[in-house]
Amino acid sequence: MTRREQANCERWEPAEYAVGYGARLSGIPKLETSHRWWQMGRDDADTELLESARHP
């Protein structure tokens, strides 16, 4: 991976994160080929849903 590619991977993309977060709340399955920030948003929503279920 070049430095430019690495810099692009490390750049925060809140729009992608929000779409991934919303995807989890809508029940859209996780795709391994999706954008890194999309996956992180979806994972955070999943964690929040699991914790909410544990602590009603």
C-alpha positions as CSV (number, residue, x, y, z in Angstrom):
1,M,0.0,0.0,0.0
2,T,1.4,3.4,-0.9
3,R,1.5,6.3,1.5
4,R,-1.3,8.0,-0.5
5,E,-3.6,4.9,-0.2
6,Q,-2.8,4.6,3.5
7,A,-3.6,8.3,4.1
8,N,-7.0,7.8,2.3
9,C,-7.7,4.8,4.6
10,E,-7.0,6.8,7.7
11,R,-9.1,9.8,6.8
12,W,-12.3,10.1,8.8
13,E,-15.4,10.0,6.6
14,P,-18.5,10.7,8.8
15,A,-20.9,10.4,5.9
16,E,-19.8,6.8,5.3
17,Y,-19.9,6.0,9.0
18,A,-23.5,7.4,9.3
19,V,-24.7,5.3,6.3
20,G,-23.2,2.2,7.9
21,Y,-24.8,3.0,11.2
22,G,-28.2,3.5,9.6
23,A,-27.7,0.3,7.5
24,R,-27.5,-1.8,10.7
25,L,-30.6,-0.2,12.2
26,S,-32.4,-1.0,8.9
27,G,-31.2,-4.6,9.0
28,I,-28.9,-4.5,6.0
29,P,-26.3,-7.3,6.3
30,K,-22.6,-6.5,6.7
31,L,-20.6,-6.7,3.5
32,E,-16.9,-7.4,3.7
33,T,-16.3,-5.4,0.5
34,S,-17.9,-2.2,1.9
35,H,-16.0,0.9,2.9
36,R,-14.0,0.8,6.1
37,W,-16.0,3.6,7.8
38,W,-19.3,2.0,6.7
39,Q,-18.3,-1.2,8.5
40,M,-17.2,0.7,11.6
41,G,-20.6,2.6,11.7
42,R,-22.5,-0.6,11.3
43,D,-20.4,-2.3,14.0
44,D,-21.0,0.5,16.5
45,A,-24.7,0.4,15.8
46,D,-24.7,-3.4,16.4
47,T,-22.8,-2.9,19.7
48,E,-25.3,-0.2,20.8
49,L,-28.3,-2.5,19.9
50,L,-26.7,-5.4,21.9
51,E,-26.0,-3.3,24.9
52,S,-29.5,-1.8,24.8
53,A,-31.0,-5.3,24.8
54,R,-28.8,-6.3,27.8
55,H,-29.9,-3.3,29.9
56,P,-33.6,-2.7,29.3
